[in-house]
Amino acid sequence: MDADCRQALANYRWPGNIRQLHNVIQTAVLLAPSDRISINELPDEILTRPSFENSFVVYLGATLDEIEREYIHRTLAFANGNKVRASKMLGVPRRTLYGKLERYARHDWSAHSNVNGYHSPRNGLS
């Protein structure tokens, strides 16, 4: 294992504990083109340090639905819109992610409509 790889593994928080570490190393060994593991074989989430783009603040009083929605949208943005990758990062089946995104889209659409089903523009201008 090269030094950069060792450092990346040491810096990661490991929310999945030893099982997650074991799986990451096992996968890296299988992906490595030689007998040495480098950071190229590590998943993106291991290599990424917390920053504005890949983290967010949760305020007390926010609903779980609001927190989940923000988390999903930020993860999807981090995965460059790749829903398969985002679902893996979130640890949910693709169908679950698609269902939640569909529900959010319906909610956004209905939040901007009146009783007759007319959908007004979000900026209030017509």
C-alpha positions as CSV (number, residue, x, y, z in Angstrom):
1,M,0.0,0.0,0.0
2,D,1.5,3.4,-0.9
3,A,1.8,6.3,1.5
4,D,-1.1,8.3,0.0
5,C,-3.4,5.4,0.2
6,R,-2.4,4.7,3.8
7,Q,-3.0,8.4,4.7
8,A,-6.4,8.5,3.0
9,L,-7.5,5.4,5.0
10,A,-6.2,6.9,8.2
11,N,-8.1,10.2,7.6
12,Y,-11.4,8.6,6.9
13,R,-14.0,8.4,9.8
14,W,-15.2,4.9,9.0
15,P,-18.9,5.1,9.9
16,G,-19.2,1.4,9.0
17,N,-16.3,0.5,11.3
18,I,-14.1,-2.5,10.6
19,R,-16.5,-4.2,8.1
20,Q,-16.4,-1.1,5.9
21,L,-12.6,-0.9,6.1
22,H,-12.3,-4.6,5.3
23,N,-14.6,-4.2,2.2
24,V,-12.7,-1.2,1.0
25,I,-9.3,-2.9,1.2
26,Q,-10.7,-6.1,-0.3
27,T,-12.1,-4.3,-3.3
28,A,-8.9,-2.2,-3.7
29,V,-6.8,-5.4,-3.8
30,L,-9.1,-6.8,-6.5
31,L,-8.9,-3.6,-8.5
32,A,-5.2,-3.0,-8.1
33,P,-3.3,-3.5,-11.4
34,S,-0.2,-4.6,-9.4
35,D,0.6,-5.9,-6.0
36,R,0.5,-2.4,-4.5
37,I,-2.7,-0.6,-3.6
38,S,-2.9,3.1,-4.5
39,I,-5.5,5.8,-3.9
40,N,-6.7,5.1,-7.4
41,E,-8.4,1.9,-6.1
42,L,-10.2,3.7,-3.2
43,P,-13.8,4.8,-3.5
44,D,-14.4,8.6,-3.9
45,E,-16.0,9.0,-0.5
46,I,-12.8,7.8,1.2
47,L,-10.7,10.4,-0.7
48,T,-13.0,13.4,-0.1
49,R,-12.5,15.7,2.8
50,P,-15.5,17.6,4.2
51,S,-16.1,20.9,2.5
52,F,-19.0,23.1,1.6
53,E,-19.7,21.1,-1.6
54,N,-19.9,17.7,0.2
55,S,-21.3,18.5,3.6
56,F,-24.1,20.5,5.1
57,V,-25.3,21.8,8.5
58,V,-28.4,20.3,10.1
59,Y,-30.3,22.7,12.3
60,L,-32.2,21.6,15.3
61,G,-35.9,21.9,14.5
62,A,-35.5,20.8,10.9
63,T,-37.8,17.8,10.1
64,L,-36.3,14.4,9.2
65,D,-37.9,14.8,5.8
66,E,-36.1,18.1,5.2
67,I,-32.8,16.7,6.3
68,E,-33.2,13.5,4.2
69,R,-34.2,15.6,1.2
70,E,-31.2,17.9,1.5
71,Y,-28.9,14.9,2.0
72,I,-30.2,13.1,-1.0
73,H,-29.9,16.2,-3.3
74,R,-26.4,17.0,-2.1
75,T,-25.3,13.4,-2.6
76,L,-26.8,13.3,-6.1
77,A,-25.0,16.6,-6.9
78,F,-21.7,15.1,-5.5
79,A,-22.2,12.0,-7.7
80,N,-22.6,14.4,-10.7
81,G,-26.2,13.3,-11.2
82,N,-25.3,9.6,-11.4
83,K,-28.3,8.0,-9.5
84,V,-26.7,4.6,-9.4
85,R,-23.6,6.0,-7.7
86,A,-25.7,8.2,-5.4
87,S,-27.8,5.2,-4.3
88,K,-24.6,3.3,-3.5
89,M,-23.2,6.2,-1.5
90,L,-26.6,6.6,0.3
91,G,-26.7,2.8,1.0
92,V,-30.2,2.5,-0.5
93,P,-31.5,0.5,-3.4
94,R,-31.9,2.5,-6.7
95,R,-35.7,2.0,-6.6
96,T,-35.8,3.7,-3.2
97,L,-33.8,6.7,-4.5
98,Y,-35.9,7.0,-7.6
99,G,-39.1,6.8,-5.5
100,K,-37.9,9.6,-3.2
101,L,-36.9,11.8,-6.1
102,E,-40.2,11.3,-7.7
103,R,-42.0,12.2,-4.5
104,Y,-39.9,15.3,-4.1
105,A,-40.7,16.4,-7.7
106,R,-44.5,15.8,-7.1
107,H,-44.3,17.8,-3.9
108,D,-42.4,20.7,-5.6
109,W,-45.0,20.7,-8.4
110,S,-48.0,20.7,-6.1
111,A,-46.5,23.3,-3.8
112,H,-46.7,25.8,-6.7
113,S,-50.3,25.1,-7.8
114,N,-53.6,26.5,-6.7
115,V,-56.8,24.7,-6.1
116,N,-57.7,24.5,-9.8
117,G,-54.4,22.8,-10.6
118,Y,-52.9,25.9,-12.2
119,H,-49.1,25.9,-11.6
120,S,-47.7,29.4,-11.0
121,P,-44.1,30.2,-11.7
122,R,-41.8,29.9,-8.7
123,N,-40.7,33.5,-8.8
124,G,-44.2,34.8,-8.6
125,L,-44.1,36.5,-11.9
126,S,-46.5,35.6,-14.7
